[in-house]
Each structure stands twice: as C-alpha cells, then as structure tokens.
C-alpha cells in the first residue's frame, strides 16, 4: 500500500452538485516512506487558517444542501 503526505497550500473553490461536494485546492503530494513502527495511512496537513476556512466553507455548503431538502426531512429524522 502506498502512503502519502498531502499538504494543502491554497483553497480555491468549493461547490456542490448532485450530492457531491467538490473542493478546488492547490496541494503538494509527496510519497511517504514506509516505516515499520507506523501504520500505513495517508496524512493530510493544512495550516490552521486553511482549516478554519475549510470548516466555514463546508458549513455553508451543508446549509445550502439542507435548504434543498423537503421540510419533512430537515428535522434529522428520516
């Protein structure tokens, strides 16, 4: 299994279409050398400012998606 370090350098855009949220961003992807003492996982690194912006953008996208749901489905019970 290949593992990677992914560093977010810039958030560019975010949109949703047909149940999928698409995020445009600039990233640096580097292969991570395999180590015996660590589990094989891919790591995502982003600065705190980008993490805060991403959180705000995701909240906005979810709010827009919730508006599209019929009133009977907005309560959280399906």
C-alpha positions as CSV (number, residue, x, y, z in Angstrom):
1,X,0.0,0.0,0.0
2,X,1.4,3.4,-0.9
3,X,1.0,6.2,1.6
4,X,1.3,9.9,1.0
5,X,1.8,13.2,2.8
6,X,-0.6,15.8,1.4
7,X,0.0,19.4,2.2
8,X,-2.8,21.9,1.3
9,X,-1.2,25.1,0.0
10,X,-4.3,27.1,-1.1
11,X,-8.1,26.6,-1.0
12,X,-9.5,27.9,-4.3
13,X,-13.2,27.0,-4.6
14,X,-16.0,24.8,-3.3
15,X,-19.3,23.7,-4.8
16,X,-21.8,21.0,-4.6
17,X,-23.6,19.2,-7.4
18,X,-25.9,16.2,-7.2
19,X,-24.9,15.2,-3.7
20,X,-21.1,15.6,-4.1
21,X,-19.1,18.5,-2.7
22,X,-16.1,19.4,-4.9
23,X,-13.2,21.3,-3.4
24,X,-10.7,23.1,-5.6
25,X,-7.3,23.4,-4.0
26,X,-3.6,23.5,-4.6
27,X,-1.8,20.7,-2.8
28,X,1.7,19.2,-2.6
29,X,1.6,15.4,-2.6
30,X,4.7,13.5,-1.6
31,X,5.1,9.8,-1.1
32,X,5.7,8.8,2.5
33,X,8.5,6.3,3.1
34,X,7.2,3.1,4.7
35,X,8.2,2.6,8.3
36,X,7.8,-0.4,10.5
37,X,6.7,1.5,13.6
38,X,3.8,3.4,11.9
39,X,0.5,2.2,10.4
40,X,0.1,2.7,6.6
41,X,-2.0,5.8,6.5
42,X,-2.1,8.9,4.3
43,X,-1.7,12.1,6.1
44,X,-3.3,15.5,5.3
45,X,-1.6,18.6,6.6
46,X,-3.1,22.1,6.3
47,X,-2.4,25.4,8.1
48,X,-4.8,26.5,10.8
49,X,-6.1,29.4,8.6
50,X,-6.9,26.9,5.8
51,X,-8.6,24.5,8.2
52,X,-10.8,27.3,9.6
53,X,-11.7,28.5,6.1
54,X,-12.4,24.9,5.0
55,X,-14.7,24.5,8.1
56,X,-16.6,27.7,7.2
57,X,-17.0,26.7,3.6
58,X,-18.2,23.2,4.5
59,X,-20.8,24.7,6.9
60,X,-22.0,27.0,4.1
61,X,-22.3,24.1,1.6
62,X,-24.2,21.9,4.1
63,X,-26.6,24.8,4.8
64,X,-27.3,25.2,1.1
65,X,-27.9,21.4,0.8
66,X,-30.2,21.4,3.8
67,X,-32.3,24.2,2.1
68,X,-32.9,21.8,-0.9
69,X,-34.3,19.1,1.3
70,X,-38.1,19.0,1.8
71,X,-39.3,20.4,5.1
72,X,-40.3,16.9,6.4
73,X,-36.6,15.7,6.0
74,X,-35.0,18.7,7.7
75,X,-35.7,17.6,11.2
76,X,-32.9,15.0,11.1
77,X,-35.3,12.1,11.2
78,X,-35.5,10.0,8.0
